[in-house]
């Protein structure tokens, strides 16, 4: 019997994120909010926090700014590296590309989903780890049938609360006012009243 026989059909979860790596976060957010009418964006200026980042098996001191908004149930993520440390983001930009970079999923069983992907030809490229060493985010290089990176993220209670508030902002946005909301880090966003129920 296959090792994934008990794995749910929708083992990657019910929602998806489209993620973009850019050189100019401000210009990209203007495009999304003014041209595509998607927003508002919640910007986290320093995304790494106390987490450790590994790329191709080596720890890197990368930090990045990140912006989130929603288009219905699809999360839009825009990432701009804020330094020149090795990363999947830097490799993408150094190759001359910019824009769509990866799909992200939030499975209910993070470890089981990662194990299934790894057994089926997905190779870890980068990971973001909590201070205790547990994986908080994993980027996978994928088989040729996909040809892009896949990000897998555990669907924690805190993450559900955080993303729900951002989605609520997008659902009630008038398309004009305050298209960008800036915060030093996730804690500052959660301490604010933005998107609170």
mmCIF file of the C-alpha atoms, coordinates in Angstrom:
data_MODEL
# 
_entry.id   MODEL 
# 
loop_
_atom_site.group_PDB 
_atom_site.id 
_atom_site.type_symbol 
_atom_site.label_atom_id 
_atom_site.label_alt_id 
_atom_site.label_comp_id 
_atom_site.label_asym_id 
_atom_site.label_entity_id 
_atom_site.label_seq_id 
_atom_site.pdbx_PDB_ins_code 
_atom_site.Cartn_x 
_atom_site.Cartn_y 
_atom_site.Cartn_z 
_atom_site.occupancy 
_atom_site.B_iso_or_equiv 
_atom_site.pdbx_formal_charge 
_atom_site.auth_seq_id 
_atom_site.auth_comp_id 
_atom_site.auth_asym_id 
_atom_site.auth_atom_id 
_atom_site.pdbx_PDB_model_num 
ATOM 1   C CA . UNK A 1 1   ? 0.000   0.000  0.000   1.00 0.00 ? 1   UNK A CA 1 
ATOM 2   C CA . UNK A 1 2   ? 1.376   3.509  -0.837  1.00 0.00 ? 2   UNK A CA 1 
ATOM 3   C CA . UNK A 1 3   ? 2.832   5.418  2.110   1.00 0.00 ? 3   UNK A CA 1 
ATOM 4   C CA . UNK A 1 4   ? 0.422   8.286  1.455   1.00 0.00 ? 4   UNK A CA 1 
ATOM 5   C CA . UNK A 1 5   ? -2.725  6.139  1.458   1.00 0.00 ? 5   UNK A CA 1 
ATOM 6   C CA . UNK A 1 6   ? -4.181  7.943  4.481   1.00 0.00 ? 6   UNK A CA 1 
ATOM 7   C CA . UNK A 1 7   ? -3.317  11.422 3.214   1.00 0.00 ? 7   UNK A CA 1 
ATOM 8   C CA . UNK A 1 8   ? -6.407  13.598 2.587   1.00 0.00 ? 8   UNK A CA 1 
ATOM 9   C CA . UNK A 1 9   ? -7.098  14.557 -1.028  1.00 0.00 ? 9   UNK A CA 1 
ATOM 10  C CA . UNK A 1 10  ? -6.681  18.220 -0.151  1.00 0.00 ? 10  UNK A CA 1 
ATOM 11  C CA . UNK A 1 11  ? -3.581  17.673 1.959   1.00 0.00 ? 11  UNK A CA 1 
ATOM 12  C CA . UNK A 1 12  ? -2.224  21.117 1.007   1.00 0.00 ? 12  UNK A CA 1 
ATOM 13  C CA . UNK A 1 13  ? -5.201  22.861 2.597   1.00 0.00 ? 13  UNK A CA 1 
ATOM 14  C CA . UNK A 1 14  ? -8.075  24.893 1.247   1.00 0.00 ? 14  UNK A CA 1 
ATOM 15  C CA . UNK A 1 15  ? -6.409  28.218 0.472   1.00 0.00 ? 15  UNK A CA 1 
ATOM 16  C CA . UNK A 1 16  ? -3.541  29.453 -1.646  1.00 0.00 ? 16  UNK A CA 1 
ATOM 17  C CA . UNK A 1 17  ? -1.132  32.357 -1.771  1.00 0.00 ? 17  UNK A CA 1 
ATOM 18  C CA . UNK A 1 18  ? 0.390   33.929 -4.894  1.00 0.00 ? 18  UNK A CA 1 
ATOM 19  C CA . UNK A 1 19  ? 3.797   35.365 -4.007  1.00 0.00 ? 19  UNK A CA 1 
ATOM 20  C CA . UNK A 1 20  ? 5.863   37.929 -5.898  1.00 0.00 ? 20  UNK A CA 1 
ATOM 21  C CA . UNK A 1 21  ? 9.507   38.907 -5.412  1.00 0.00 ? 21  UNK A CA 1 
ATOM 22  C CA . UNK A 1 22  ? 10.283  42.485 -6.385  1.00 0.00 ? 22  UNK A CA 1 
ATOM 23  C CA . UNK A 1 23  ? 13.006  45.112 -6.249  1.00 0.00 ? 23  UNK A CA 1 
ATOM 24  C CA . UNK A 1 24  ? 10.609  47.967 -5.504  1.00 0.00 ? 24  UNK A CA 1 
ATOM 25  C CA . UNK A 1 25  ? 7.910   47.147 -2.974  1.00 0.00 ? 25  UNK A CA 1 
ATOM 26  C CA . UNK A 1 26  ? 6.357   50.629 -3.115  1.00 0.00 ? 26  UNK A CA 1 
ATOM 27  C CA . UNK A 1 27  ? 5.929   50.668 -6.894  1.00 0.00 ? 27  UNK A CA 1 
ATOM 28  C CA . UNK A 1 28  ? 4.531   47.138 -6.872  1.00 0.00 ? 28  UNK A CA 1 
ATOM 29  C CA . UNK A 1 29  ? 1.951   47.947 -4.186  1.00 0.00 ? 29  UNK A CA 1 
ATOM 30  C CA . UNK A 1 30  ? 0.900   51.059 -6.142  1.00 0.00 ? 30  UNK A CA 1 
ATOM 31  C CA . UNK A 1 31  ? 0.318   48.879 -9.195  1.00 0.00 ? 31  UNK A CA 1 
ATOM 32  C CA . UNK A 1 32  ? -1.781  46.369 -7.267  1.00 0.00 ? 32  UNK A CA 1 
ATOM 33  C CA . UNK A 1 33  ? -3.854  48.991 -5.451  1.00 0.00 ? 33  UNK A CA 1 
ATOM 34  C CA . UNK A 1 34  ? -4.312  51.539 -8.263  1.00 0.00 ? 34  UNK A CA 1 
ATOM 35  C CA . UNK A 1 35  ? -4.447  49.347 -11.370 1.00 0.00 ? 35  UNK A CA 1 
ATOM 36  C CA . UNK A 1 36  ? -5.738  46.015 -10.081 1.00 0.00 ? 36  UNK A CA 1 
ATOM 37  C CA . UNK A 1 37  ? -7.748  47.506 -7.158  1.00 0.00 ? 37  UNK A CA 1 
ATOM 38  C CA . UNK A 1 38  ? -6.416  44.900 -4.745  1.00 0.00 ? 38  UNK A CA 1 
ATOM 39  C CA . UNK A 1 39  ? -5.642  46.036 -1.223  1.00 0.00 ? 39  UNK A CA 1 
ATOM 40  C CA . UNK A 1 40  ? -5.057  47.428 1.241   1.00 0.00 ? 40  UNK A CA 1 
ATOM 41  C CA . UNK A 1 41  ? -1.621  45.992 1.844   1.00 0.00 ? 41  UNK A CA 1 
ATOM 42  C CA . UNK A 1 42  ? -0.320  45.305 5.327   1.00 0.00 ? 42  UNK A CA 1 
ATOM 43  C CA . UNK A 1 43  ? 3.436   45.852 5.277   1.00 0.00 ? 43  UNK A CA 1 
ATOM 44  C CA . UNK A 1 44  ? 5.754   44.233 7.809   1.00 0.00 ? 44  UNK A CA 1 
ATOM 45  C CA . UNK A 1 45  ? 9.035   46.146 7.590   1.00 0.00 ? 45  UNK A CA 1 
ATOM 46  C CA . UNK A 1 46  ? 11.214  43.492 9.260   1.00 0.00 ? 46  UNK A CA 1 
ATOM 47  C CA . UNK A 1 47  ? 9.845   40.042 8.569   1.00 0.00 ? 47  UNK A CA 1 
ATOM 48  C CA . UNK A 1 48  ? 12.506  37.745 9.974   1.00 0.00 ? 48  UNK A CA 1 
ATOM 49  C CA . UNK A 1 49  ? 12.061  38.647 13.627  1.00 0.00 ? 49  UNK A CA 1 
ATOM 50  C CA . UNK A 1 50  ? 13.735  36.109 15.919  1.00 0.00 ? 50  UNK A CA 1 
ATOM 51  C CA . UNK A 1 51  ? 13.532  33.322 13.341  1.00 0.00 ? 51  UNK A CA 1 
ATOM 52  C CA . UNK A 1 52  ? 16.524  31.738 11.601  1.00 0.00 ? 52  UNK A CA 1 
ATOM 53  C CA . UNK A 1 53  ? 16.726  31.429 7.824   1.00 0.00 ? 53  UNK A CA 1 
ATOM 54  C CA . UNK A 1 54  ? 18.488  28.611 5.982   1.00 0.00 ? 54  UNK A CA 1 
ATOM 55  C CA . UNK A 1 55  ? 19.186  28.562 2.261   1.00 0.00 ? 55  UNK A CA 1 
ATOM 56  C CA . UNK A 1 56  ? 20.713  25.575 0.478   1.00 0.00 ? 56  UNK A CA 1 
ATOM 57  C CA . UNK A 1 57  ? 21.589  24.097 3.859   1.00 0.00 ? 57  UNK A CA 1 
ATOM 58  C CA . UNK A 1 58  ? 23.441  27.135 5.237   1.00 0.00 ? 58  UNK A CA 1 
ATOM 59  C CA . UNK A 1 59  ? 22.189  29.721 7.714   1.00 0.00 ? 59  UNK A CA 1 
ATOM 60  C CA . UNK A 1 60  ? 21.833  33.191 6.192   1.00 0.00 ? 60  UNK A CA 1 
ATOM 61  C CA . UNK A 1 61  ? 21.246  36.572 7.822   1.00 0.00 ? 61  UNK A CA 1 
ATOM 62  C CA . UNK A 1 62  ? 18.633  37.579 5.273   1.00 0.00 ? 62  UNK A CA 1 
ATOM 63  C CA . UNK A 1 63  ? 15.903  40.027 6.205   1.00 0.00 ? 63  UNK A CA 1 
ATOM 64  C CA . UNK A 1 64  ? 13.055  41.239 4.034   1.00 0.00 ? 64  UNK A CA 1 
ATOM 65  C CA . UNK A 1 65  ? 10.011  43.468 3.929   1.00 0.00 ? 65  UNK A CA 1 
ATOM 66  C CA . UNK A 1 66  ? 6.732   41.804 3.158   1.00 0.00 ? 66  UNK A CA 1 
ATOM 67  C CA . UNK A 1 67  ? 3.284   43.009 2.143   1.00 0.00 ? 67  UNK A CA 1 
ATOM 68  C CA . UNK A 1 68  ? 0.006   41.069 2.307   1.00 0.00 ? 68  UNK A CA 1 
ATOM 69  C CA . UNK A 1 69  ? -3.446  41.662 0.853   1.00 0.00 ? 69  UNK A CA 1 
ATOM 70  C CA . UNK A 1 70  ? -6.320  39.455 -0.288  1.00 0.00 ? 70  UNK A CA 1 
ATOM 71  C CA . UNK A 1 71  ? -8.212  39.009 -3.524  1.00 0.00 ? 71  UNK A CA 1 
ATOM 72  C CA . UNK A 1 72  ? -11.210 37.036 -2.309  1.00 0.00 ? 72  UNK A CA 1 
ATOM 73  C CA . UNK A 1 73  ? -9.758  33.982 -0.582  1.00 0.00 ? 73  UNK A CA 1 
ATOM 74  C CA . UNK A 1 74  ? -6.446  34.212 -2.463  1.00 0.00 ? 74  UNK A CA 1 
ATOM 75  C CA . UNK A 1 75  ? -3.659  35.844 -0.510  1.00 0.00 ? 75  UNK A CA 1 
ATOM 76  C CA . UNK A 1 76  ? -1.287  38.142 -2.372  1.00 0.00 ? 76  UNK A CA 1 
ATOM 77  C CA . UNK A 1 77  ? 2.220   38.377 -0.924  1.00 0.00 ? 77  UNK A CA 1 
ATOM 78  C CA . UNK A 1 78  ? 4.886   40.800 -2.142  1.00 0.00 ? 78  UNK A CA 1 
ATOM 79  C CA . UNK A 1 79  ? 8.447   40.366 -0.873  1.00 0.00 ? 79  UNK A CA 1 
ATOM 80  C CA . UNK A 1 80  ? 11.411  42.689 -1.182  1.00 0.00 ? 80  UNK A CA 1 
ATOM 81  C CA . UNK A 1 81  ? 14.776  41.545 0.228   1.00 0.00 ? 81  UNK A CA 1 
ATOM 82  C CA . UNK A 1 82  ? 16.304  44.356 2.284   1.00 0.00 ? 82  UNK A CA 1 
ATOM 83  C CA . UNK A 1 83  ? 19.891  43.099 2.108   1.00 0.00 ? 83  UNK A CA 1 
ATOM 84  C CA . UNK A 1 84  ? 22.188  41.061 -0.108  1.00 0.00 ? 84  UNK A CA 1 
ATOM 85  C CA . UNK A 1 85  ? 22.404  37.849 1.941   1.00 0.00 ? 85  UNK A CA 1 
ATOM 86  C CA . UNK A 1 86  ? 21.884  34.510 0.133   1.00 0.00 ? 86  UNK A CA 1 
ATOM 87  C CA . UNK A 1 87  ? 18.245  33.488 -0.305  1.00 0.00 ? 87  UNK A CA 1 
ATOM 88  C CA . UNK A 1 88  ? 15.711  32.102 -2.735  1.00 0.00 ? 88  UNK A CA 1 
ATOM 89  C CA . UNK A 1 89  ? 14.608  35.713 -3.233  1.00 0.00 ? 89  UNK A CA 1 
ATOM 90  C CA . UNK A 1 90  ? 18.101  36.941 -4.128  1.00 0.00 ? 90  UNK A CA 1 
ATOM 91  C CA . UNK A 1 91  ? 18.676  34.048 -6.534  1.00 0.00 ? 91  UNK A CA 1 
ATOM 92  C CA . UNK A 1 92  ? 15.436  34.885 -8.316  1.00 0.00 ? 92  UNK A CA 1 
ATOM 93  C CA . UNK A 1 93  ? 16.294  38.579 -8.687  1.00 0.00 ? 93  UNK A CA 1 
ATOM 94  C CA . UNK A 1 94  ? 19.925  37.829 -9.617  1.00 0.00 ? 94  UNK A CA 1 
ATOM 95  C CA . UNK A 1 95  ? 18.663  35.645 -12.482 1.00 0.00 ? 95  UNK A CA 1 
ATOM 96  C CA . UNK A 1 96  ? 17.109  38.760 -14.022 1.00 0.00 ? 96  UNK A CA 1 
ATOM 97  C CA . UNK A 1 97  ? 13.565  37.854 -13.059 1.00 0.00 ? 97  UNK A CA 1 
ATOM 98  C CA . UNK A 1 98  ? 11.030  39.743 -11.005 1.00 0.00 ? 98  UNK A CA 1 
ATOM 99  C CA . UNK A 1 99  ? 7.371   39.054 -10.234 1.00 0.00 ? 99  UNK A CA 1 
ATOM 100 C CA . UNK A 1 100 ? 5.587   35.749 -9.645  1.00 0.00 ? 100 UNK A CA 1 
ATOM 101 C CA . UNK A 1 101 ? 7.841   33.484 -7.594  1.00 0.00 ? 101 UNK A CA 1 
ATOM 102 C CA . UNK A 1 102 ? 5.947   30.805 -5.672  1.00 0.00 ? 102 UNK A CA 1 
ATOM 103 C CA . UNK A 1 103 ? 2.651   29.303 -4.600  1.00 0.00 ? 103 UNK A CA 1 
ATOM 104 C CA . UNK A 1 104 ? 2.094   28.856 -0.890  1.00 0.00 ? 104 UNK A CA 1 
ATOM 105 C CA . UNK A 1 105 ? -0.194  26.486 0.995   1.00 0.00 ? 105 UNK A CA 1 
ATOM 106 C CA . UNK A 1 106 ? -1.187  26.102 4.660   1.00 0.00 ? 106 UNK A CA 1 
ATOM 107 C CA . UNK A 1 107 ? -1.888  22.417 5.332   1.00 0.00 ? 107 UNK A CA 1 
ATOM 108 C CA . UNK A 1 108 ? -3.599  21.209 8.484   1.00 0.00 ? 108 UNK A CA 1 
ATOM 109 C CA . UNK A 1 109 ? -0.799  18.666 9.028   1.00 0.00 ? 109 UNK A CA 1 
ATOM 110 C CA . UNK A 1 110 ? 2.384   20.515 8.134   1.00 0.00 ? 110 UNK A CA 1 
ATOM 111 C CA . UNK A 1 111 ? 4.870   17.704 8.795   1.00 0.00 ? 111 UNK A CA 1 
ATOM 112 C CA . UNK A 1 112 ? 2.827   15.047 6.979   1.00 0.00 ? 112 UNK A CA 1 
ATOM 113 C CA . UNK A 1 113 ? 2.384   17.313 3.966   1.00 0.00 ? 113 UNK A CA 1 
ATOM 114 C CA . UNK A 1 114 ? 6.116   18.110 3.861   1.00 0.00 ? 114 UNK A CA 1 
ATOM 115 C CA . UNK A 1 115 ? 6.981   14.422 4.133   1.00 0.00 ? 115 UNK A CA 1 
ATOM 116 C CA . UNK A 1 116 ? 4.632   13.566 1.257   1.00 0.00 ? 116 UNK A CA 1 
ATOM 117 C CA . UNK A 1 117 ? 6.163   16.220 -0.987  1.00 0.00 ? 117 UNK A CA 1 
ATOM 118 C CA . UNK A 1 118 ? 9.708   15.146 -0.105  1.00 0.00 ? 118 UNK A CA 1 
ATOM 119 C CA . UNK A 1 119 ? 8.836   11.535 -0.961  1.00 0.00 ? 119 UNK A CA 1 
ATOM 120 C CA . UNK A 1 120 ? 7.615   12.721 -4.356  1.00 0.00 ? 120 UNK A CA 1 
ATOM 121 C CA . UNK A 1 121 ? 10.603  14.659 -5.662  1.00 0.00 ? 121 UNK A CA 1 
ATOM 122 C CA . UNK A 1 122 ? 10.252  18.019 -3.925  1.00 0.00 ? 122 UNK A CA 1 
ATOM 123 C CA . UNK A 1 123 ? 13.599  19.268 -2.573  1.00 0.00 ? 123 UNK A CA 1 
ATOM 124 C CA . UNK A 1 124 ? 13.949  21.783 0.236   1.00 0.00 ? 124 UNK A CA 1 
ATOM 125 C CA . UNK A 1 125 ? 15.621  24.945 -1.043  1.00 0.00 ? 125 UNK A CA 1 
ATOM 126 C CA . UNK A 1 126 ? 15.141  27.252 1.937   1.00 0.00 ? 126 UNK A CA 1 
ATOM 127 C CA . UNK A 1 127 ? 13.471  27.217 5.312   1.00 0.00 ? 127 UNK A CA 1 
ATOM 128 C CA . UNK A 1 128 ? 12.598  29.659 8.044   1.00 0.00 ? 128 UNK A CA 1 
ATOM 129 C CA . UNK A 1 129 ? 12.887  28.193 11.514  1.00 0.00 ? 129 UNK A CA 1 
ATOM 130 C CA . UNK A 1 130 ? 11.615  29.195 14.913  1.00 0.00 ? 130 UNK A CA 1 
ATOM 131 C CA . UNK A 1 131 ? 14.095  29.923 17.697  1.00 0.00 ? 131 UNK A CA 1 
ATOM 132 C CA . UNK A 1 132 ? 13.702  26.293 18.873  1.00 0.00 ? 132 UNK A CA 1 
ATOM 133 C CA . UNK A 1 133 ? 14.785  25.009 15.443  1.00 0.00 ? 133 UNK A CA 1 
ATOM 134 C CA . UNK A 1 134 ? 11.377  23.811 14.220  1.00 0.00 ? 134 UNK A CA 1 
ATOM 135 C CA . UNK A 1 135 ? 10.518  24.647 10.628  1.00 0.00 ? 135 UNK A CA 1 
ATOM 136 C CA . UNK A 1 136 ? 8.080   27.547 10.301  1.00 0.00 ? 136 UNK A CA 1 
ATOM 137 C CA . UNK A 1 137 ? 8.229   27.880 6.505   1.00 0.00 ? 137 UNK A CA 1 
ATOM 138 C CA . UNK A 1 138 ? 9.684   25.584 3.828   1.00 0.00 ? 138 UNK A CA 1 
ATOM 139 C CA . UNK A 1 139 ? 10.376  26.482 0.199   1.00 0.00 ? 139 UNK A CA 1 
ATOM 140 C CA . UNK A 1 140 ? 10.582  23.518 -2.164  1.00 0.00 ? 140 UNK A CA 1 
ATOM 141 C CA . UNK A 1 141 ? 12.062  23.180 -5.609  1.00 0.00 ? 141 UNK A CA 1 
ATOM 142 C CA . UNK A 1 142 ? 9.482   21.223 -7.558  1.00 0.00 ? 142 UNK A CA 1 
ATOM 143 C CA . UNK A 1 143 ? 9.425   18.603 -10.292 1.00 0.00 ? 143 UNK A CA 1 
ATOM 144 C CA . UNK A 1 144 ? 9.302   19.891 -13.876 1.00 0.00 ? 144 UNK A CA 1 
ATOM 145 C CA . UNK A 1 145 ? 5.532   19.430 -14.040 1.00 0.00 ? 145 UNK A CA 1 
ATOM 146 C CA . UNK A 1 146 ? 5.200   22.535 -11.842 1.00 0.00 ? 146 UNK A CA 1 
ATOM 147 C CA . UNK A 1 147 ? 8.342   24.497 -12.605 1.00 0.00 ? 147 UNK A CA 1 
ATOM 148 C CA . UNK A 1 148 ? 7.975   26.995 -9.745  1.00 0.00 ? 148 UNK A CA 1 
ATOM 149 C CA . UNK A 1 149 ? 8.710   26.994 -6.028  1.00 0.00 ? 149 UNK A CA 1 
ATOM 150 C CA . UNK A 1 150 ? 6.128   25.763 -3.541  1.00 0.00 ? 150 UNK A CA 1 
ATOM 151 C CA . UNK A 1 151 ? 6.011   27.154 -0.016  1.00 0.00 ? 151 UNK A CA 1 
ATOM 152 C CA . UNK A 1 152 ? 4.501   25.120 2.819   1.00 0.00 ? 152 UNK A CA 1 
ATOM 153 C CA . UNK A 1 153 ? 3.558   26.854 6.060   1.00 0.00 ? 153 UNK A CA 1 
ATOM 154 C CA . UNK A 1 154 ? 1.955   25.362 9.196   1.00 0.00 ? 154 UNK A CA 1 
ATOM 155 C CA . UNK A 1 155 ? -1.565  26.646 9.809   1.00 0.00 ? 155 UNK A CA 1 
ATOM 156 C CA . UNK A 1 156 ? -1.106  27.761 13.416  1.00 0.00 ? 156 UNK A CA 1 
ATOM 157 C CA . UNK A 1 157 ? -3.731  29.500 15.523  1.00 0.00 ? 157 UNK A CA 1 
ATOM 158 C CA . UNK A 1 158 ? -1.669  32.699 15.472  1.00 0.00 ? 158 UNK A CA 1 
ATOM 159 C CA . UNK A 1 159 ? -1.311  32.580 11.699  1.00 0.00 ? 159 UNK A CA 1 
ATOM 160 C CA . UNK A 1 160 ? -5.063  32.088 11.239  1.00 0.00 ? 160 UNK A CA 1 
ATOM 161 C CA . UNK A 1 161 ? -5.738  35.134 13.439  1.00 0.00 ? 161 UNK A CA 1 
ATOM 162 C CA . UNK A 1 162 ? -3.114  37.220 11.649  1.00 0.00 ? 162 UNK A CA 1 
ATOM 163 C CA . UNK A 1 163 ? -4.245  36.356 8.125   1.00 0.00 ? 163 UNK A CA 1 
ATOM 164 C CA . UNK A 1 164 ? -7.943  36.651 9.024   1.00 0.00 ? 164 UNK A CA 1 
ATOM 165 C CA . UNK A 1 165 ? -7.428  40.244 10.064  1.00 0.00 ? 165 UNK A CA 1 
ATOM 166 C CA . UNK A 1 166 ? -5.645  41.067 6.814   1.00 0.00 ? 166 UNK A CA 1 
ATOM 167 C CA . UNK A 1 167 ? -8.408  39.409 4.804   1.00 0.00 ? 167 UNK A CA 1 
ATOM 168 C CA . UNK A 1 168 ? -11.033 41.367 6.747   1.00 0.00 ? 168 UNK A CA 1 
ATOM 169 C CA . UNK A 1 169 ? -9.281  44.615 5.776   1.00 0.00 ? 169 UNK A CA 1 
ATOM 170 C CA . UNK A 1 170 ? -9.445  43.619 2.096   1.00 0.00 ? 170 UNK A CA 1 
ATOM 171 C CA . UNK A 1 171 ? -13.127 42.708 2.329   1.00 0.00 ? 171 UNK A CA 1 
ATOM 172 C CA . UNK A 1 172 ? -14.068 46.124 3.744   1.00 0.00 ? 172 UNK A CA 1 
ATOM 173 C CA . UNK A 1 173 ? -11.630 48.337 1.815   1.00 0.00 ? 173 UNK A CA 1 
ATOM 174 C CA . UNK A 1 174 ? -13.181 51.166 -0.217  1.00 0.00 ? 174 UNK A CA 1 
ATOM 175 C CA . UNK A 1 175 ? -10.491 50.966 -2.901  1.00 0.00 ? 175 UNK A CA 1 
ATOM 176 C CA . UNK A 1 176 ? -9.063  54.390 -2.087  1.00 0.00 ? 176 UNK A CA 1 
ATOM 177 C CA . UNK A 1 177 ? -8.303  55.171 1.543   1.00 0.00 ? 177 UNK A CA 1 
ATOM 178 C CA . UNK A 1 178 ? -5.050  54.138 3.155   1.00 0.00 ? 178 UNK A CA 1 
ATOM 179 C CA . UNK A 1 179 ? -3.974  51.591 0.535   1.00 0.00 ? 179 UNK A CA 1 
ATOM 180 C CA . UNK A 1 180 ? -0.903  50.680 2.612   1.00 0.00 ? 180 UNK A CA 1 
ATOM 181 C CA . UNK A 1 181 ? -0.767  50.035 6.386   1.00 0.00 ? 181 UNK A CA 1 
ATOM 182 C CA . UNK A 1 182 ? 2.794   49.841 7.790   1.00 0.00 ? 182 UNK A CA 1 
ATOM 183 C CA . UNK A 1 183 ? 4.059   48.014 10.860  1.00 0.00 ? 183 UNK A CA 1 
ATOM 184 C CA . UNK A 1 184 ? 7.530   47.373 12.228  1.00 0.00 ? 184 UNK A CA 1 
ATOM 185 C CA . UNK A 1 185 ? 6.747   43.687 12.784  1.00 0.00 ? 185 UNK A CA 1 
ATOM 186 C CA . UNK A 1 186 ? 3.871   41.228 13.175  1.00 0.00 ? 186 UNK A CA 1 
ATOM 187 C CA . UNK A 1 187 ? 3.503   41.983 16.879  1.00 0.00 ? 187 UNK A CA 1 
ATOM 188 C CA . UNK A 1 188 ? 2.910   45.655 16.091  1.00 0.00 ? 188 UNK A CA 1 
ATOM 189 C CA . UNK A 1 189 ? 0.217   44.727 13.569  1.00 0.00 ? 189 UNK A CA 1 
ATOM 190 C CA . UNK A 1 190 ? -1.508  42.395 16.030  1.00 0.00 ? 190 UNK A CA 1 
ATOM 191 C CA . UNK A 1 191 ? -1.360  45.068 18.739  1.00 0.00 ? 191 UNK A CA 1 
ATOM 192 C CA . UNK A 1 192 ? -3.127  47.526 16.432  1.00 0.00 ? 192 UNK A CA 1 
ATOM 193 C CA . UNK A 1 193 ? -6.864  47.748 15.791  1.00 0.00 ? 193 UNK A CA 1 
ATOM 194 C CA . UNK A 1 194 ? -6.428  47.091 12.045  1.00 0.00 ? 194 UNK A CA 1 
ATOM 195 C CA . UNK A 1 195 ? -8.769  44.344 10.899  1.00 0.00 ? 195 UNK A CA 1 
ATOM 196 C CA . UNK A 1 196 ? -9.791  43.462 14.421  1.00 0.00 ? 196 UNK A CA 1 
ATOM 197 C CA . UNK A 1 197 ? -13.211 41.841 14.583  1.00 0.00 ? 197 UNK A CA 1 
# 
